[in-house]
Amino acid sequence: MDPRTARLALATAATLLVSTLALAPPAHAAGEVYVALGDSSAAGPGILPQLTLDPCWRSARNYPHVAASLLGVAVLRDVTCSGAKTDHMTQSQSGVPPQFDALTPDTTLVTLSIGGNDTSLIALGESCVRLNPFDRPCYYDNVVDGVDLVNQRIDAYAPKLRAVLAGIRARAPQARVFVVGYGLYVRRNGCWPVQPLLPIDANYVQSKVDYLNQLTAREAAAAGATYVDIRTPGAGHDTCALATDRWLEGFVPTSIAAPLHPNANGMRAFGHIVAAAAAA
């Protein structure tokens, strides 16, 4: 074997070893009881195979299942449900029991993805669709006389998130809690007409996702939970990327997943990110 080939083989072996060690389940994984809470960004509507249909549309390949497999947890209670709001932590959702019912004193790990439905972010994105590049941007419908109406809605959501985090702690006092944010949906200035958002609106919509993420990170830290950032590693994987590179689908999906939601590639990536945070 020539020196160049030997160096390449050694580097490859080292990379594989580091990857194996990084993904090795932590010592306590055998006794881990993991409860996954949240909305469709965690449930994975449309991603096959679906474990449940209406109303939850929960996938066997969503990020909680990916993370649980990587961590080697003993028990996974995935109660994520599409359309869930903070209210559905303690109230039923179309006949589905409250998500908090899955929390018990023996719970050791909790992930939470919530807030998008409370603050109507999907509805915001849909209202900003512009097929004509000369139409009035939706920005001017949401920022009136210098007042950002969506920011006001997100600010008003903070006490609800605070109550959810307190509720988790009360029901699962020993659990490590990881609050997962929302991803990078559209890059700067967008990619009209691939995604039908005018540049000003593309920046505005993503800035509202980012604003919600920032609020979520602050509330998580104040509650002693860990915030998991999936937006930053999503660069290059937004809805403007090639179909094979996307972690999130656009207004017209290019894979079997719901519009404006993670696809199977995204769920796999988010599962790795969450598992790495939990194993740290």
N, C-alpha and C positions, 0 to 999 in steps of 0.2 A: 504494500500500500504506500503510495507516494505521500510526502509530508502534507500536501494540501488536502488530500482526501482524508488523511488521518485527523487533521485539525477539524475538518467538517464533521467527521463522525463523532469526535469528542464533544464538539459544541452541541450537536444534535442530542447526544446522550445526556449532556448536562441539562439541556432545556427540558427533556422528558422527565429527568429526575426532579427538577425544580417544580414542574407542573404537577407531578405525582404527589410531592410533599405538600404543595399548596392546596391540593384538593383532598388530602387525606382527612377523614373524619376526625373531629376532636375527640379526646379521650372520653368525654361524657356523652357522646352521641348515642350510645346504646340505651341510655335512660332518658333521652330527650323526648319531650312531649311538645309538639309544635302545633300551634293554632294559627291558621291563616285567616285574617279578616280583611274585608274590603269590597271594592266595587269591580266593575268589568275590566279595569286595567290590570287587575290581578286574576280575575276569573278566566279570561280568555275566550270570549264568545266567538264561535265559529271555528276555532282551532280544533281539529279532529285528533283523537276521539273526544267527544263530549260526554262527560260523566252525568250531567244533568241538562235538561232542556229548560223551557220557559218556567220561571222567570230568570233563573240564575245563569244558564248557559256557561257552565263551568267545565273547563278542559282538563284532561289528564296530563296535558303538556304545558300547563301554566307555570308561572315562576315558582309558586309554592311547591309544586310537585318536583320541579327541577332542583330547587334548593334542597328539599328534603332528601332526594336521592343522593345528591353530592355530599350532604352532611351525614348520611346514614342514620337519620333519626329513627327512633323506635316507633313513634306514633305521629301521624299527621292527621289533624282535623282541619280540613279545608272547607270553610263555610263562606268563601267569597261568593258574591252574587252580583250579576250585572244589574245596574240601576240602583245599587245600594247607596243610601245616604247615611249620615251619622245617626239619624233617627232609627235606622234598622239595626243598630247595634243592640238596642233595648226593646225594639218593637218588631213585630212580624212584618214580612215583606211579601205581599200576595200569598199568604198562607205559609210562607217559609218561616221557621222559628227565628227569633232574634239571634243575631250572630254571637252575642255575648254568652248564649247558652253553651257554647263550646268551651268556654273558659272554666277551668277548675283549679283548685289550689295546687295540683301537681303539674300544671302547665309550666314549662321551662323556657319556651321560646314563642314569641308572638311576632308576626309581621302584620302591618296595617297599611293599606292603600285606600285613601278616602279623600273626599273633598271636591272632586270634579263635578259630581252631580249636585252637591249642595250649592255650588257656585255657578252651575250651568255653563261650564266651559265648552262642552260639545255643542250646545245650542248656540253659543257665541260663534264658534267656528262655522257652523252651518249658516248662520245669518250673514256671514261675511263673504259667502260665495259670490263671485262676480264673473259672469261669462263674457261681459263686455268690458274691455279695459278702460273705457271712458266713463263707466258708471261712477256714481258717488261712492267713495270708500266708506265702509262701515265704521271706520275710526270716528267719523264725525257724528255718528249716532250714539256713540258710547262715551265720548269726551265732550261734554256740553258746558260751555262757559268756563272752561278750564277745570271742570270737575270730572274725574274719571269714575263713571258709574260702576264699572266692573270692579275697580279697586275697592269701592265702597262695599260691594257685595262680598268680596273676599275678606275684607276687614271684619265684616259682621259675622263671618263664619268662624272666626278664631275661638270664641267661647264654646262653640259646639265641639271643635277638635279638642279643646282643653278638657271638656267633660268626658269625651271618649277615652282619652289617655288616662284620666283619673279612674274611670271605670275599669279599664284593663288592670291597672295597678291594684285596685280593690279586690278584684276577682282572681287575679293571678299574681300574688305579691312576690313570688320568687322568679318570675319570668324576666328574661331579657327581651326588651321590646325594640323592634326595628320598624321605623316608619319610612315607607318607600315613597319617593316623590314621583312626579310625572316626567315623561321624557321630552326629547327634542322633536317636536312635531314638524317644524318647518324652519329651514335655515334663513339667515338674514336676507331680506328682500324677496324671499320666496322663489318661486319658479313658475309663475304664470306663463302659459296655460296648463302646464303639467298638473299643478294644483291651483285651482281657480281663486286664488287670493291675490289681490293687488299688492304691490310691494309694501305700501304703508300698512295695509291690513295684515299681511303676513307677519310683519314685525310686531304689530300690536297684539295679535292673538298669541304669539309665542311669549311676548312680554307678560301677558296675564298668567300663562302657565308658570312662568318663572316667578312671578309675584306670589302665586299660591305656593310654590315650592319654598320660597324664602320664608313665608309665614309658617309653613309646616315645619321647616327646620328649626325655627325659633321656638315653636311650641314643643317640639320633641325634646329639644335640649332642656327647656324649663321643666319638663316632666321627668327628666332623667332617662329618656329614651334616646336611641341612636337614629339619626336621619341617614337614609341611604340615597345617595345621588345617582340617578340613572340618566340624567340629562347630559352631564358633561361627557361621559363615555359614549353617548349617542351621536356625537359629531360624525357626520358622514353617513349616518344611518337613518336620516329623517325621511319624510315622505317625498322629498325631491330626489332622493338617491335612486339608483337603478333598482329594479324590483328585487334582484338577488341580494342587494345590500341593505334593504330597508328593514328596520326593526319595528316601524309603525306604518300602518297602512294609511293611504290618503282617502280622499272623498270617494274614489272608485278603487276598491281593493284590487291588488294584483296577485293575491294569494287567498286561501280560504281563511278569512278572518273578517271581523267586523270593521267597517269604515272607521277611521280615526282611532284605531285601537292597535295594540301590539299584535304582531303575527307570530308564527312559531319561532322564527329566528330571534325576534325580540324577546319572547318569553325565555328562550334558552339563554340569551345573553343576560337578561335581568336575573334569572335564577343563579347564574354564576356570580354575579355581582353581590346578590343578597347572601349567598353561601359564603363568599369570601369575607363579607362583613361579620357574619355570625361566627365564623371560625377564627376571626382575628383575636 
